[in-house]
Amino acid sequence: MKYPLKVSVLIVTYNHEKYIKEALESIIMQRHDFSQEIIVADDCSSDNTLEIIEEFAEKHENIKILPTTNNLGITKNYKRGFAACSGEYIAVLEGDDYWTSPHKISTMVKFLDDNRGCALAFNRFIVAETDSKRFNIQPWPIREKFQLITISDLIQDNMIGNFSTCVYRNENIKNIDPSLYDFKVYDWMFNMVNAQFGLIGYIPEVMSVYRLHPNGTWTQKTEIEKINDIITSIDEYNKYFNYIYDNDFQAHKNRLLGRISEGNTPPTSKQKLKQLIISFTPPFILSIVKLIMPPKVIEIFKK
């Protein structure tokens, strides 16, 4: 299928007046030699988000603001945003995040052009905690130029974690079953569905920032509440996929249940270190580490 444009940048906003300027500027600064459009899906913001976007649109004719008269919610807003994209590739940026590299889009597009077996790609990113102003780089360095990930890997650990690092093939998104949008879909579920069309490419270059807000619904929950929510989602997602990946979903669920049971007793310093390492490391990388790590070191972490 031929597309009129190479890339559509989908920016999804809701009450992001404090951050939207930085997000838009990070799109405008991109350096590449192919055609691009910027699709804005604002979900009836009650602050000045839309006014700021309109100011940018007056200066940049490739910005298209989707009309809306009522609040749709995150899932339906994404649905209409994706439907409006006409590019071969769709790069997503949420209105409170931003890109740090002017070569973010060109790097991702070249990777997907060169690796037709990949359904999507994502880059290493920074997590910015807005309350403490701390910046933490996603702890996943690799020596290779890229790494390939399967849907099974993603089911067992949501190592992507946000939309703003991802670039998708539009042809795959157009072929997604519309019933997906009947769920309250976040990045994990959406990326799993896309991973049915091919592999996932991981680019280790840091090229985006994902903001974590202290007053967010997810951030304010306790660790146990978060785990229980994920377990509920796992059961729903497993059913959606007709239990094709049941072993992977159950493995993830069992690890979470284990974390709940471990939480009944205070962890030792060694256990805290072990939990910290495991929490930041995808399962398939842990399996590789076990193969190369000296047996005595492995025994230490078993205790």
Secondary structure, 3 states (H helix, E strand, C coil): CCCCEEEEEEEEECCCCCCHHHHHHHHHCCCCCCCEEEEEEECCCCCCHHHHHHHHHHHCCCEEECCCCCCCCHHHHHHHHHHHCCEEEEEEEECCCEECCCCHHHHHHHHHHHCCCEEEEEEEEEEEECCCCEEEECCCCCCCCCEEECHHHHHHCCCCCCHHHEEEEHHHHHCCCHHHHHCCCCHHHHHHHHHHHCEEEEEEEEEEEEEECCCCCCCCCCHHHHHHHHHHHHHHHHHHCCCCCHHHHHHHHHHHHHHHHHCCCCCCHHHHHHHHHHHCCCHHHHHHHHHHCCHHHHHHHHC
